[in-house]
Amino acid sequence: MRQVLKQVFFPLVSTLFLLGFIELLSARILHNKYNRAFDHSIIQDSKFYSSNGLRGNATAVIWGKSFHTDKFGFRATGKSFDKKKKTWLFIGDSVMQGVGVKDSTCYVSLLAAAIDSVNVLNCSMIGWSVQDYLNVVSFLLS
């Protein structure tokens, strides 16, 4: 039993402690290095049933970058909506939303700039889960 403790338990506990320490240290350092501030005034409570969304035609600073929404409350792509075109709707979390990057460098905006034949909308929200995606789709289809 003592051999098991020496060979498995102590190295495992030491490794977990070290990883926890590194995680805390990096969170402290990176939070100070990168502006992770989020302007919550841009959030509209229960926009899509029980899911929050973004306010339409809003401007905020999110993670230190200017952040704009279009008239629908989706991340602005820099192109106006044309009712005559088909529409692609992107739904996701913070990665899809593009927090921490300018509107024009979010990859959904880059796609919108590259493809002129369709409307490209970015209806993504930081922290969303599958249930939120379902709420958005149900809301938009109703």
Secondary structure, 3 states (H helix, E strand, C coil): CHHHHHHHHHHHHHHHHHHHHHHHHHHHHHHHHCCCCECHHHEEEEEECCEEEECCCCEEEECCEEEEECCCCCECCCCCCCCCCEEEEECCCHHHHCCCCCHHHCHHHHHHHHCCCEEEEECCCCCCCHHHHHHHHHHHHC
